[in-house]
Amino acid sequence: MGCPSGKRGYFSEGEVQEALIRSQIGFARPAVNYYRCDDCGDYHLTSQGERHPLLDEPDTRDRIKREQWEQEWHNRFK
Ligand SMILES: [Zn+2]
């Protein structure tokens, strides 16, 4: 398997949403959305285009903030 785009594929929408949120937590230039790929049929993250509404839901924002804070805390003791 593998996609001609070279991007990592996610089998389910739940999985790619999780990856999208994790990307917001951990990356300086995070992904903002995802799409269904015509070539491989999986979902891929993208850092271009519209911001996915999921990211602006209060629950998601709280989670991102909380986990970023936790990550900073860990980094302090590395
Ligand atoms: Zn693909």
N, CA, C, O and the ligand as a Tripos MOL2 file, in Angstrom:
@<TRIPOS>MOLECULE
protein
  313   311    79     0     0
PROTEIN
NO_CHARGES

@<TRIPOS>ATOM
      1 N           0.8420   -1.2150    0.0000 N.3       1 MET1
      2 CA          0.0000    0.0000    0.0000 C.3       1 MET1
      3 C           0.8680    1.2530    0.0000 C.2       1 MET1
      4 O           2.0530    1.1970   -0.3300 O.2       1 MET1
      5 N           0.2880    2.3530    0.3620 N.am      2 GLY2
      6 CA          1.0060    3.6200    0.3280 C.3       2 GLY2
      7 C           0.4090    4.5030   -0.7470 C.2       2 GLY2
      8 O          -0.1690    4.0230   -1.7220 O.2       2 GLY2
      9 N           0.5570    5.7800   -0.5560 N.am      3 CYS3
     10 CA         -0.1000    6.7370   -1.4380 C.3       3 CYS3
     11 C           0.9320    7.4620   -2.2970 C.2       3 CYS3
     12 O           2.0250    7.7680   -1.8200 O.2       3 CYS3
     13 N           0.5960    7.7420   -3.5650 N.am      4 PRO4
     14 CA          1.5140    8.4930   -4.4270 C.3       4 PRO4
     15 C           1.8860    9.8630   -3.8420 C.2       4 PRO4
     16 O           2.9480   10.4030   -4.1510 O.2       4 PRO4
     17 N           1.0140   10.4190   -3.0000 N.am      5 SER5
     18 CA          1.3020   11.7320   -2.4080 C.3       5 SER5
     19 C           2.4280   11.6350   -1.3790 C.2       5 SER5
     20 O           3.0350   12.6450   -1.0200 O.2       5 SER5
     21 N           2.7080   10.4040   -0.9010 N.am      6 GLY6
     22 CA          3.7400   10.2300    0.1150 C.3       6 GLY6
     23 C           3.2650   10.5730    1.5060 C.2       6 GLY6
     24 O           4.0260   10.4550    2.4660 O.2       6 GLY6
     25 N           2.0120   11.0000    1.6350 N.am      7 LYS7
     26 CA          1.4850   11.3550    2.9490 C.3       7 LYS7
     27 C           1.0090   10.1200    3.6900 C.2       7 LYS7
     28 O           0.6640    9.1000    3.0930 O.2       7 LYS7
     29 N           1.0020   10.2410    4.9700 N.am      8 ARG8
     30 CA          0.4760    9.1610    5.7870 C.3       8 ARG8
     31 C          -1.0390    9.0910    5.6260 C.2       8 ARG8
     32 O          -1.7230   10.1130    5.6540 O.2       8 ARG8
     33 N          -1.5510    7.8820    5.4600 N.am      9 GLY9
     34 CA         -2.9890    7.7020    5.2870 C.3       9 GLY9
     35 C          -3.6640    7.2550    6.5720 C.2       9 GLY9
     36 O          -3.0880    6.5050    7.3610 O.2       9 GLY9
     37 N          -4.8900    7.7210    6.7760 N.am     10 TYR10
     38 CA         -5.6850    7.2950    7.9320 C.3      10 TYR10
     39 C          -6.9270    6.5910    7.4220 C.2      10 TYR10
     40 O          -7.6280    7.0920    6.5430 O.2      10 TYR10
     41 N          -7.1850    5.4290    7.9840 N.am     11 PHE11
     42 CA         -8.2300    4.5670    7.4780 C.3      11 PHE11
     43 C          -9.6200    5.1190    7.7750 C.2      11 PHE11
     44 O         -10.5090    5.0520    6.9260 O.2      11 PHE11
     45 N          -9.8100    5.6610    8.9700 N.am     12 SER12
     46 CA        -11.1450    6.1230    9.3580 C.3      12 SER12
     47 C         -11.1400    7.6180    9.6510 C.2      12 SER12
     48 O         -10.0940    8.2180    9.8980 O.2      12 SER12
     49 N         -12.3320    8.2020    9.6180 N.am     13 GLU13
     50 CA        -12.4450    9.6310    9.8920 C.3      13 GLU13
     51 C         -12.1040    9.9290   11.3550 C.2      13 GLU13
     52 O         -11.5220   10.9690   11.6630 O.2      13 GLU13
     53 N         -12.4680    9.0170   12.2470 N.am     14 GLY14
     54 CA        -12.1290    9.1900   13.6620 C.3      14 GLY14
     55 C         -10.6230    9.2740   13.8700 C.2      14 GLY14
     56 O         -10.1310   10.0790   14.6610 O.2      14 GLY14
     57 N          -9.9110    8.4350   13.1500 N.am     15 GLU15
     58 CA         -8.4540    8.3950   13.2680 C.3      15 GLU15
     59 C          -7.8160    9.6900   12.7650 C.2      15 GLU15
     60 O          -6.8990   10.2250   13.3880 O.2      15 GLU15
     61 N          -8.3050   10.1780   11.6480 N.am     16 VAL16
     62 CA         -7.6850   11.3800   11.0750 C.3      16 VAL16
     63 C          -8.0430   12.6100   11.9060 C.2      16 VAL16
     64 O          -7.2600   13.5570   11.9780 O.2      16 VAL16
     65 N          -9.2210   12.6030   12.5360 N.am     17 GLN17
     66 CA         -9.5840   13.7180   13.4190 C.3      17 GLN17
     67 C          -8.6670   13.7460   14.6310 C.2      17 GLN17
     68 O          -8.2240   14.8080   15.0660 O.2      17 GLN17
     69 N          -8.3920   12.5790   15.1620 N.am     18 GLU18
     70 CA         -7.4690   12.4660   16.2940 C.3      18 GLU18
     71 C          -6.0820   12.9900   15.9010 C.2      18 GLU18
     72 O          -5.4420   13.7240   16.6550 O.2      18 GLU18
     73 N          -5.6370   12.5950   14.7080 N.am     19 ALA19
     74 CA         -4.3250   13.0330   14.2310 C.3      19 ALA19
     75 C          -4.2970   14.5450   14.0230 C.2      19 ALA19
     76 O          -3.2860   15.1980   14.2810 O.2      19 ALA19
     77 N          -5.4090   15.0870   13.5590 N.am     20 LEU20
     78 CA         -5.5130   16.5340   13.3460 C.3      20 LEU20
     79 C          -5.3590   17.2820   14.6680 C.2      20 LEU20
     80 O          -4.6400   18.2780   14.7490 O.2      20 LEU20
     81 N          -6.0350   16.7980   15.6880 N.am     21 ILE21
     82 CA         -5.9520   17.4330   17.0000 C.3      21 ILE21
     83 C          -4.5360   17.3040   17.5640 C.2      21 ILE21
     84 O          -3.9910   18.2630   18.1100 O.2      21 ILE21
     85 N          -3.9530   16.1260   17.4300 N.am     22 ARG22
     86 CA         -2.5900   15.9230   17.9270 C.3      22 ARG22
     87 C          -1.5940   16.8410   17.2090 C.2      22 ARG22
     88 O          -0.6440   17.3440   17.8090 O.2      22 ARG22
     89 N          -1.8320   17.0430   15.9300 N.am     23 SER23
     90 CA         -0.9670   17.9240   15.1580 C.3      23 SER23
     91 C          -1.0360   19.3530   15.7010 C.2      23 SER23
     92 O          -0.0240   20.0520   15.7590 O.2      23 SER23
     93 N          -2.2390   19.7800   16.0980 N.am     24 GLN24
     94 CA         -2.4200   21.1220   16.6690 C.3      24 GLN24
     95 C          -1.6850   21.2480   18.0000 C.2      24 GLN24
     96 O          -1.2180   22.3270   18.3630 O.2      24 GLN24
     97 N          -1.5890   20.1480   18.7120 N.am     25 ILE25
     98 CA         -0.9380   20.1770   20.0130 C.3      25 ILE25
     99 C           0.5830   20.2280   19.8560 C.2      25 ILE25
    100 O           1.2630   20.9520   20.5830 O.2      25 ILE25
    101 N           1.1080   19.4590   18.9100 N.am     26 GLY26
    102 CA          2.5410   19.2390   18.9040 C.3      26 GLY26
    103 C           3.3760   19.9430   17.8530 C.2      26 GLY26
    104 O           4.6030   19.9200   17.9520 O.2      26 GLY26
    105 N           2.7790   20.5630   16.8590 N.am     27 PHE27
    106 CA          3.5680   21.0790   15.7540 C.3      27 PHE27
    107 C           3.5120   22.5950   15.6480 C.2      27 PHE27
    108 O           2.4890   23.2200   15.9270 O.2      27 PHE27
    109 N           4.6350   23.1700   15.2400 N.am     28 ALA28
    110 CA          4.6810   24.6150   15.0550 C.3      28 ALA28
    111 C           3.8310   25.0310   13.8510 C.2      28 ALA28
    112 O           3.1970   26.0870   13.8510 O.2      28 ALA28
    113 N           3.8360   24.1760   12.8290 N.am     29 ARG29
    114 CA          2.9740   24.4560   11.6710 C.3      29 ARG29
    115 C           1.9970   23.3000   11.5090 C.2      29 ARG29
    116 O           2.2080   22.4030   10.6920 O.2      29 ARG29
    117 N           0.9410   23.3300   12.2870 N.am     30 PRO30
    118 CA          0.0460   22.1860   12.3540 C.3      30 PRO30
    119 C          -0.8610   22.0470   11.1350 C.2      30 PRO30
    120 O          -1.0510   22.9880   10.3640 O.2      30 PRO30
    121 N          -1.4020   20.8690   10.9890 N.am     31 ALA31
    122 CA         -2.4330   20.6400    9.9870 C.3      31 ALA31
    123 C          -3.7060   21.3550   10.4330 C.2      31 ALA31
    124 O          -3.9750   21.4770   11.6280 O.2      31 ALA31
    125 N          -4.4790   21.8230    9.4650 N.am     32 VAL32
    126 CA         -5.7150   22.5310    9.8050 C.3      32 VAL32
    127 C          -6.9600   21.7730    9.3440 C.2      32 VAL32
    128 O          -8.0820   22.1050    9.7270 O.2      32 VAL32
    129 N          -6.7490   20.7700    8.5320 N.am     33 ASN33
    130 CA         -7.9030   20.0670    7.9840 C.3      33 ASN33
    131 C          -7.4610   18.7080    7.4530 C.2      33 ASN33
    132 O          -6.2790   18.3650    7.4810 O.2      33 ASN33
    133 N          -8.4260   17.9510    6.9740 N.am     34 TYR34
    134 CA         -8.0970   16.6740    6.3440 C.3      34 TYR34
    135 C          -9.0040   16.4520    5.1430 C.2      34 TYR34
    136 O         -10.0150   17.1370    4.9840 O.2      34 TYR34
    137 N          -8.6450   15.5080    4.3160 N.am     35 TYR35
    138 CA         -9.4630   15.2340    3.1360 C.3      35 TYR35
    139 C          -9.3800   13.7590    2.7800 C.2      35 TYR35
    140 O          -8.4580   13.0520    3.1870 O.2      35 TYR35
    141 N         -10.3460   13.3200    2.0230 N.am     36 ARG36
    142 CA        -10.3650   11.9520    1.5210 C.3      36 ARG36
    143 C          -9.5990   11.9390    0.2170 C.2      36 ARG36
    144 O          -9.8770   12.7260   -0.6870 O.2      36 ARG36
    145 N          -8.6350   11.0430    0.1230 N.am     37 CYS37
    146 CA         -7.7410   11.0360   -1.0280 C.3      37 CYS37
    147 C          -8.3390   10.2460   -2.1970 C.2      37 CYS37
    148 O          -8.8640    9.1480   -2.0110 O.2      37 CYS37
    149 N          -8.2530   10.8130   -3.3950 N.am     38 ASP38
    150 CA         -8.7560   10.1260   -4.5850 C.3      38 ASP38
    151 C          -7.8440    8.9910   -5.0140 C.2      38 ASP38
    152 O          -8.2840    8.0420   -5.6630 O.2      38 ASP38
    153 N          -6.5650    9.0920   -4.6480 N.am     39 ASP39
    154 CA         -5.6010    8.0900   -5.1080 C.3      39 ASP39
    155 C          -5.6320    6.8160   -4.2680 C.2      39 ASP39
    156 O          -5.6270    5.7100   -4.8080 O.2      39 ASP39
    157 N          -5.6630    6.9750   -2.9520 N.am     40 CYS40
    158 CA         -5.5600    5.7810   -2.1010 C.3      40 CYS40
    159 C          -6.8310    5.4960   -1.3050 C.2      40 CYS40
    160 O          -6.9640    4.4170   -0.7280 O.2      40 CYS40
    161 N          -7.7700    6.4490   -1.2650 N.am     41 GLY41
    162 CA         -9.0230    6.2110   -0.5550 C.3      41 GLY41
    163 C          -8.9420    6.4410    0.9450 C.2      41 GLY41
    164 O          -9.9560    6.3620    1.6380 O.2      41 GLY41
    165 N          -7.7490    6.7230    1.4570 N.am     42 ASP42
    166 CA         -7.5810    7.0370    2.8780 C.3      42 ASP42
    167 C          -7.7540    8.5390    3.1070 C.2      42 ASP42
    168 O          -7.9130    9.3200    2.1690 O.2      42 ASP42
    169 N          -7.7170    8.9120    4.3780 N.am     43 TYR43
    170 CA         -7.7190   10.3300    4.7270 C.3      43 TYR43
    171 C          -6.2930   10.8150    4.9240 C.2      43 TYR43
    172 O          -5.4390   10.0780    5.4160 O.2      43 TYR43
    173 N          -6.0400   12.0650    4.5340 N.am     44 HIS44
    174 CA         -4.7490   12.6960    4.8000 C.3      44 HIS44
    175 C          -4.9670   14.0320    5.4960 C.2      44 HIS44
    176 O          -5.9920   14.6890    5.3150 O.2      44 HIS44
    177 N          -3.9780   14.4170    6.2970 N.am     45 LEU45
    178 CA         -3.9810   15.7520    6.8850 C.3      45 LEU45
    179 C          -3.4590   16.7550    5.8730 C.2      45 LEU45
    180 O          -2.6710   16.4150    4.9900 O.2      45 LEU45
    181 N          -3.9040   17.9850    6.0090 N.am     46 THR46
    182 CA         -3.3510   19.0610    5.1850 C.3      46 THR46
    183 C          -3.1940   20.3270    6.0210 C.2      46 THR46
    184 O          -3.9880   20.5920    6.9230 O.2      46 THR46
    185 N          -2.1600   21.1010    5.7060 N.am     47 SER47
    186 CA         -1.9590   22.3550    6.4330 C.3      47 SER47
    187 C          -2.4800   23.5340    5.6260 C.2      47 SER47
    188 O          -2.2950   24.6930    5.9990 O.2      47 SER47
    189 N          -3.1370   23.2170    4.5060 N.am     48 GLN48
    190 CA         -3.6660   24.2850    3.6600 C.3      48 GLN48
    191 C          -5.1850   24.2630    3.6450 C.2      48 GLN48
    192 O          -5.8150   23.2460    3.9350 O.2      48 GLN48
    193 N          -5.7600   25.4160    3.2990 N.am     49 GLY49
    194 CA         -7.2040   25.4980    3.1330 C.3      49 GLY49
    195 C          -7.9190   25.9020    4.4090 C.2      49 GLY49
    196 O          -7.3150   26.4230    5.3460 O.2      49 GLY49
    197 N          -9.2090   25.6510    4.4200 N.am     50 GLU50
    198 CA        -10.0770   26.0490    5.5220 C.3      50 GLU50
    199 C          -9.7120   25.2990    6.7970 C.2      50 GLU50
    200 O          -9.2930   24.1420    6.7690 O.2      50 GLU50
    201 N          -9.8820   25.9820    7.8890 N.am     51 ARG51
    202 CA         -9.7040   25.3590    9.1900 C.3      51 ARG51
    203 C         -10.9290   24.5000    9.5050 C.2      51 ARG51
    204 O         -12.0640   24.9590    9.3760 O.2      51 ARG51
    205 N         -10.6990   23.2690    9.9120 N.am     52 HIS52
    206 CA        -11.8240   22.3760   10.2020 C.3      52 HIS52
    207 C         -12.5910   22.8640   11.4360 C.2      52 HIS52
    208 O         -11.9800   23.1810   12.4560 O.2      52 HIS52
    209 N         -13.9290   22.9260   11.3480 N.am     53 PRO53
    210 CA        -14.7420   23.4350   12.4600 C.3      53 PRO53
    211 C         -14.5350   22.6660   13.7710 C.2      53 PRO53
    212 O         -14.7310   23.2060   14.8590 O.2      53 PRO53
    213 N         -14.1430   21.4220   13.6480 N.am     54 LEU54
    214 CA        -13.8710   20.6190   14.8420 C.3      54 LEU54
    215 C         -12.8560   21.3060   15.7570 C.2      54 LEU54
    216 O         -12.9510   21.2190   16.9810 O.2      54 LEU54
    217 N         -11.8920   21.9850   15.1510 N.am     55 LEU55
    218 CA        -10.8180   22.6060   15.9200 C.3      55 LEU55
    219 C         -11.3050   23.7970   16.7380 C.2      55 LEU55
    220 O         -10.6500   24.2110   17.6940 O.2      55 LEU55
    221 N         -12.4510   24.3420   16.3600 N.am     56 ASP56
    222 CA        -12.9680   25.4980   17.0840 C.3      56 ASP56
    223 C         -14.0670   25.1350   18.0650 C.2      56 ASP56
    224 O         -14.6410   26.0120   18.7110 O.2      56 ASP56
    225 N         -14.3610   23.8560   18.1810 N.am     57 GLU57
    226 CA        -15.3240   23.4350   19.2030 C.3      57 GLU57
    227 C         -14.6870   23.5930   20.5720 C.2      57 GLU57
    228 O         -13.5130   23.2730   20.7600 O.2      57 GLU57
    229 N         -15.4740   24.0920   21.5370 N.am     58 PRO58
    230 CA        -14.9290   24.3520   22.8810 C.3      58 PRO58
    231 C         -14.2230   23.1400   23.4800 C.2      58 PRO58
    232 O         -13.1580   23.2860   24.0800 O.2      58 PRO58
    233 N         -14.7900   21.9600   23.3310 N.am     59 ASP59
    234 CA        -14.1720   20.7480   23.8860 C.3      59 ASP59
    235 C         -12.7830   20.5190   23.3070 C.2      59 ASP59
    236 O         -11.8370   20.1960   24.0260 O.2      59 ASP59
    237 N         -12.6820   20.6930   21.9850 N.am     60 THR60
    238 CA        -11.4060   20.4650   21.3170 C.3      60 THR60
    239 C         -10.3930   21.5020   21.7510 C.2      60 THR60
    240 O          -9.2350   21.1810   22.0180 O.2      60 THR60
    241 N         -10.8330   22.7500   21.8200 N.am     61 ARG61
    242 CA         -9.9050   23.8270   22.2110 C.3      61 ARG61
    243 C          -9.3850   23.6280   23.6180 C.2      61 ARG61
    244 O          -8.2040   23.8430   23.8890 O.2      61 ARG61
    245 N         -10.2710   23.2170   24.5160 N.am     62 ASP62
    246 CA         -9.8540   22.9370   25.8880 C.3      62 ASP62
    247 C          -8.8010   21.8380   25.9100 C.2      62 ASP62
    248 O          -7.7950   21.9300   26.6140 O.2      62 ASP62
    249 N          -9.0530   20.8060   25.1300 N.am     63 ARG63
    250 CA         -8.1350   19.6650   25.1150 C.3      63 ARG63
    251 C          -6.7680   20.0750   24.5790 C.2      63 ARG63
    252 O          -5.7360   19.6920   25.1310 O.2      63 ARG63
    253 N          -6.7680   20.8590   23.4970 N.am     64 ILE64
    254 CA         -5.5050   21.2980   22.9060 C.3      64 ILE64
    255 C          -4.7180   22.1330   23.9120 C.2      64 ILE64
    256 O          -3.5180   21.9350   24.1040 O.2      64 ILE64
    257 N          -5.4120   23.0610   24.5440 N.am     65 LYS65
    258 CA         -4.7610   23.9230   25.5350 C.3      65 LYS65
    259 C          -4.1740   23.1060   26.6650 C.2      65 LYS65
    260 O          -3.0280   23.3130   27.0660 O.2      65 LYS65
    261 N          -4.9610   22.1780   27.1750 N.am     66 ARG66
    262 CA         -4.5470   21.3760   28.3190 C.3      66 ARG66
    263 C          -3.3220   20.5360   27.9670 C.2      66 ARG66
    264 O          -2.3620   20.4630   28.7340 O.2      66 ARG66
    265 N          -3.3710   19.9060   26.8000 N.am     67 GLU67
    266 CA         -2.2730   19.0070   26.4380 C.3      67 GLU67
    267 C          -1.0120   19.7830   26.0650 C.2      67 GLU67
    268 O           0.1010   19.3000   26.2750 O.2      67 GLU67
    269 N          -1.1830   20.9760   25.5170 N.am     68 GLN68
    270 CA         -0.0100   21.8150   25.2400 C.3      68 GLN68
    271 C           0.6640   22.2110   26.5430 C.2      68 GLN68
    272 O           1.8900   22.2110   26.6580 O.2      68 GLN68
    273 N          -0.1580   22.5440   27.5110 N.am     69 TRP69
    274 CA          0.3530   22.9250   28.8070 C.3      69 TRP69
    275 C           1.1190   21.7630   29.4340 C.2      69 TRP69
    276 O           2.2070   21.9440   29.9810 O.2      69 TRP69
    277 N           0.5390   20.5740   29.3490 N.am     70 GLU70
    278 CA          1.1900   19.3870   29.8980 C.3      70 GLU70
    279 C           2.5290   19.1250   29.2090 C.2      70 GLU70
    280 O           3.5080   18.7340   29.8450 O.2      70 GLU70
    281 N           2.5460   19.3500   27.8950 N.am     71 GLN71
    282 CA          3.7690   19.1050   27.1370 C.3      71 GLN71
    283 C           4.8690   20.0820   27.5420 C.2      71 GLN71
    284 O           6.0310   19.7010   27.6820 O.2      71 GLN71
    285 N           4.4940   21.3270   27.7250 N.am     72 GLU72
    286 CA          5.4710   22.3300   28.1580 C.3      72 GLU72
    287 C           6.0370   21.9650   29.5160 C.2      72 GLU72
    288 O           7.2320   22.1050   29.7770 O.2      72 GLU72
    289 N           5.1640   21.5040   30.3520 N.am     73 TRP73
    290 CA          5.5590   21.1130   31.6910 C.3      73 TRP73
    291 C           6.6070   19.9980   31.6270 C.2      73 TRP73
    292 O           7.6090   20.0360   32.3410 O.2      73 TRP73
    293 N           6.3630   19.0030   30.7620 N.am     74 HIS74
    294 CA          7.3090   17.8980   30.6120 C.3      74 HIS74
    295 C           8.6380   18.3950   30.0640 C.2      74 HIS74
    296 O           9.7010   17.9850   30.5280 O.2      74 HIS74
    297 N           8.5750   19.2800   29.0750 N.am     75 ASN75
    298 CA          9.8000   19.7580   28.4410 C.3      75 ASN75
    299 C          10.7030   20.4770   29.4260 C.2      75 ASN75
    300 O          11.9260   20.4690   29.2810 O.2      75 ASN75
    301 N          10.1100   21.0870   30.4070 N.am     76 ARG76
    302 CA         10.8600   21.8320   31.3850 C.3      76 ARG76
    303 C          11.8120   20.9360   32.1730 C.2      76 ARG76
    304 O          12.8340   21.3940   32.6860 O.2      76 ARG76
    305 N          11.4650   19.6670   32.2610 N.am     77 PHE77
    306 CA         12.2580   18.7620   33.0800 C.3      77 PHE77
    307 C          13.1170   17.8080   32.2470 C.2      77 PHE77
    308 O          13.6720   16.8410   32.7700 O.2      77 PHE77
    309 N          13.2190   18.0840   30.9710 N.am     78 LYS78
    310 CA         14.0290   17.2160   30.1210 C.3      78 LYS78
    311 C          15.5110   17.4650   30.3460 C.2      78 LYS78
    312 O          16.3480   16.8220   29.7140 O.2      78 LYS78
    313 ZN         -3.6740    9.2210   -0.6740 Zn       79 ZN79
@<TRIPOS>BOND
     1     1     2 1
     2     2     3 1
     3     3     4 2
     4     3     5 am
     5     5     6 1
     6     6     7 1
     7     7     8 2
     8     7     9 am
     9     9    10 1
    10    10    11 1
    11    11    12 2
    12    11    13 am
    13    13    14 1
    14    14    15 1
    15    15    16 2
    16    15    17 am
    17    17    18 1
    18    18    19 1
    19    19    20 2
    20    19    21 am
    21    21    22 1
    22    22    23 1
    23    23    24 2
    24    23    25 am
    25    25    26 1
    26    26    27 1
    27    27    28 2
    28    27    29 am
    29    29    30 1
    30    30    31 1
    31    31    32 2
    32    31    33 am
    33    33    34 1
    34    34    35 1
    35    35    36 2
    36    35    37 am
    37    37    38 1
    38    38    39 1
    39    39    40 2
    40    39    41 am
    41    41    42 1
    42    42    43 1
    43    43    44 2
    44    43    45 am
    45    45    46 1
    46    46    47 1
    47    47    48 2
    48    47    49 am
    49    49    50 1
    50    50    51 1
    51    51    52 2
    52    51    53 am
    53    53    54 1
    54    54    55 1
    55    55    56 2
    56    55    57 am
    57    57    58 1
    58    58    59 1
    59    59    60 2
    60    59    61 am
    61    61    62 1
    62    62    63 1
    63    63    64 2
    64    63    65 am
    65    65    66 1
    66    66    67 1
    67    67    68 2
    68    67    69 am
    69    69    70 1
    70    70    71 1
    71    71    72 2
    72    71    73 am
    73    73    74 1
    74    74    75 1
    75    75    76 2
    76    75    77 am
    77    77    78 1
    78    78    79 1
    79    79    80 2
    80    79    81 am
    81    81    82 1
    82    82    83 1
    83    83    84 2
    84    83    85 am
    85    85    86 1
    86    86    87 1
    87    87    88 2
    88    87    89 am
    89    89    90 1
    90    90    91 1
    91    91    92 2
    92    91    93 am
    93    93    94 1
    94    94    95 1
    95    95    96 2
    96    95    97 am
    97    97    98 1
    98    98    99 1
    99    99   100 2
   100    99   101 am
   101   101   102 1
   102   102   103 1
   103   103   104 2
   104   103   105 am
   105   105   106 1
   106   106   107 1
   107   107   108 2
   108   107   109 am
   109   109   110 1
   110   110   111 1
   111   111   112 2
   112   111   113 am
   113   113   114 1
   114   114   115 1
   115   115   116 2
   116   115   117 am
   117   117   118 1
   118   118   119 1
   119   119   120 2
   120   119   121 am
   121   121   122 1
   122   122   123 1
   123   123   124 2
   124   123   125 am
   125   125   126 1
   126   126   127 1
   127   127   128 2
   128   127   129 am
   129   129   130 1
   130   130   131 1
   131   131   132 2
   132   131   133 am
   133   133   134 1
   134   134   135 1
   135   135   136 2
   136   135   137 am
   137   137   138 1
   138   138   139 1
   139   139   140 2
   140   139   141 am
   141   141   142 1
   142   142   143 1
   143   143   144 2
   144   143   145 am
   145   145   146 1
   146   146   147 1
   147   147   148 2
   148   147   149 am
   149   149   150 1
   150   150   151 1
   151   151   152 2
   152   151   153 am
   153   153   154 1
   154   154   155 1
   155   155   156 2
   156   155   157 am
   157   157   158 1
   158   158   159 1
   159   159   160 2
   160   159   161 am
   161   161   162 1
   162   162   163 1
   163   163   164 2
   164   163   165 am
   165   165   166 1
   166   166   167 1
   167   167   168 2
   168   167   169 am
   169   169   170 1
   170   170   171 1
   171   171   172 2
   172   171   173 am
   173   173   174 1
   174   174   175 1
   175   175   176 2
   176   175   177 am
   177   177   178 1
   178   178   179 1
   179   179   180 2
   180   179   181 am
   181   181   182 1
   182   182   183 1
   183   183   184 2
   184   183   185 am
   185   185   186 1
   186   186   187 1
   187   187   188 2
   188   187   189 am
   189   189   190 1
   190   190   191 1
   191   191   192 2
   192   191   193 am
   193   193   194 1
   194   194   195 1
   195   195   196 2
   196   195   197 am
   197   197   198 1
   198   198   199 1
   199   199   200 2
   200   199   201 am
   201   201   202 1
   202   202   203 1
   203   203   204 2
   204   203   205 am
   205   205   206 1
   206   206   207 1
   207   207   208 2
   208   207   209 am
   209   209   210 1
   210   210   211 1
   211   211   212 2
   212   211   213 am
   213   213   214 1
   214   214   215 1
   215   215   216 2
   216   215   217 am
   217   217   218 1
   218   218   219 1
   219   219   220 2
   220   219   221 am
   221   221   222 1
   222   222   223 1
   223   223   224 2
   224   223   225 am
   225   225   226 1
   226   226   227 1
   227   227   228 2
   228   227   229 am
   229   229   230 1
   230   230   231 1
   231   231   232 2
   232   231   233 am
   233   233   234 1
   234   234   235 1
   235   235   236 2
   236   235   237 am
   237   237   238 1
   238   238   239 1
   239   239   240 2
   240   239   241 am
   241   241   242 1
   242   242   243 1
   243   243   244 2
   244   243   245 am
   245   245   246 1
   246   246   247 1
   247   247   248 2
   248   247   249 am
   249   249   250 1
   250   250   251 1
   251   251   252 2
   252   251   253 am
   253   253   254 1
   254   254   255 1
   255   255   256 2
   256   255   257 am
   257   257   258 1
   258   258   259 1
   259   259   260 2
   260   259   261 am
   261   261   262 1
   262   262   263 1
   263   263   264 2
   264   263   265 am
   265   265   266 1
   266   266   267 1
   267   267   268 2
   268   267   269 am
   269   269   270 1
   270   270   271 1
   271   271   272 2
   272   271   273 am
   273   273   274 1
   274   274   275 1
   275   275   276 2
   276   275   277 am
   277   277   278 1
   278   278   279 1
   279   279   280 2
   280   279   281 am
   281   281   282 1
   282   282   283 1
   283   283   284 2
   284   283   285 am
   285   285   286 1
   286   286   287 1
   287   287   288 2
   288   287   289 am
   289   289   290 1
   290   290   291 1
   291   291   292 2
   292   291   293 am
   293   293   294 1
   294   294   295 1
   295   295   296 2
   296   295   297 am
   297   297   298 1
   298   298   299 1
   299   299   300 2
   300   299   301 am
   301   301   302 1
   302   302   303 1
   303   303   304 2
   304   303   305 am
   305   305   306 1
   306   306   307 1
   307   307   308 2
   308   307   309 am
   309   309   310 1
   310   310   311 1
   311   311   312 2
@<TRIPOS>SUBSTRUCTURE
     1 MET1         2 RESIDUE 1 A MET
     2 GLY2         6 RESIDUE 1 A GLY
     3 CYS3        10 RESIDUE 1 A CYS
     4 PRO4        14 RESIDUE 1 A PRO
     5 SER5        18 RESIDUE 1 A SER
     6 GLY6        22 RESIDUE 1 A GLY
     7 LYS7        26 RESIDUE 1 A LYS
     8 ARG8        30 RESIDUE 1 A ARG
     9 GLY9        34 RESIDUE 1 A GLY
    10 TYR10       38 RESIDUE 1 A TYR
    11 PHE11       42 RESIDUE 1 A PHE
    12 SER12       46 RESIDUE 1 A SER
    13 GLU13       50 RESIDUE 1 A GLU
    14 GLY14       54 RESIDUE 1 A GLY
    15 GLU15       58 RESIDUE 1 A GLU
    16 VAL16       62 RESIDUE 1 A VAL
    17 GLN17       66 RESIDUE 1 A GLN
    18 GLU18       70 RESIDUE 1 A GLU
    19 ALA19       74 RESIDUE 1 A ALA
    20 LEU20       78 RESIDUE 1 A LEU
    21 ILE21       82 RESIDUE 1 A ILE
    22 ARG22       86 RESIDUE 1 A ARG
    23 SER23       90 RESIDUE 1 A SER
    24 GLN24       94 RESIDUE 1 A GLN
    25 ILE25       98 RESIDUE 1 A ILE
    26 GLY26      102 RESIDUE 1 A GLY
    27 PHE27      106 RESIDUE 1 A PHE
    28 ALA28      110 RESIDUE 1 A ALA
    29 ARG29      114 RESIDUE 1 A ARG
    30 PRO30      118 RESIDUE 1 A PRO
    31 ALA31      122 RESIDUE 1 A ALA
    32 VAL32      126 RESIDUE 1 A VAL
    33 ASN33      130 RESIDUE 1 A ASN
    34 TYR34      134 RESIDUE 1 A TYR
    35 TYR35      138 RESIDUE 1 A TYR
    36 ARG36      142 RESIDUE 1 A ARG
    37 CYS37      146 RESIDUE 1 A CYS
    38 ASP38      150 RESIDUE 1 A ASP
    39 ASP39      154 RESIDUE 1 A ASP
    40 CYS40      158 RESIDUE 1 A CYS
    41 GLY41      162 RESIDUE 1 A GLY
    42 ASP42      166 RESIDUE 1 A ASP
    43 TYR43      170 RESIDUE 1 A TYR
    44 HIS44      174 RESIDUE 1 A HIS
    45 LEU45      178 RESIDUE 1 A LEU
    46 THR46      182 RESIDUE 1 A THR
    47 SER47      186 RESIDUE 1 A SER
    48 GLN48      190 RESIDUE 1 A GLN
    49 GLY49      194 RESIDUE 1 A GLY
    50 GLU50      198 RESIDUE 1 A GLU
    51 ARG51      202 RESIDUE 1 A ARG
    52 HIS52      206 RESIDUE 1 A HIS
    53 PRO53      210 RESIDUE 1 A PRO
    54 LEU54      214 RESIDUE 1 A LEU
    55 LEU55      218 RESIDUE 1 A LEU
    56 ASP56      222 RESIDUE 1 A ASP
    57 GLU57      226 RESIDUE 1 A GLU
    58 PRO58      230 RESIDUE 1 A PRO
    59 ASP59      234 RESIDUE 1 A ASP
    60 THR60      238 RESIDUE 1 A THR
    61 ARG61      242 RESIDUE 1 A ARG
    62 ASP62      246 RESIDUE 1 A ASP
    63 ARG63      250 RESIDUE 1 A ARG
    64 ILE64      254 RESIDUE 1 A ILE
    65 LYS65      258 RESIDUE 1 A LYS
    66 ARG66      262 RESIDUE 1 A ARG
    67 GLU67      266 RESIDUE 1 A GLU
    68 GLN68      270 RESIDUE 1 A GLN
    69 TRP69      274 RESIDUE 1 A TRP
    70 GLU70      278 RESIDUE 1 A GLU
    71 GLN71      282 RESIDUE 1 A GLN
    72 GLU72      286 RESIDUE 1 A GLU
    73 TRP73      290 RESIDUE 1 A TRP
    74 HIS74      294 RESIDUE 1 A HIS
    75 ASN75      298 RESIDUE 1 A ASN
    76 ARG76      302 RESIDUE 1 A ARG
    77 PHE77      306 RESIDUE 1 A PHE
    78 LYS78      310 RESIDUE 1 A LYS
    79 ZN79       313 GROUP 0 **** ****
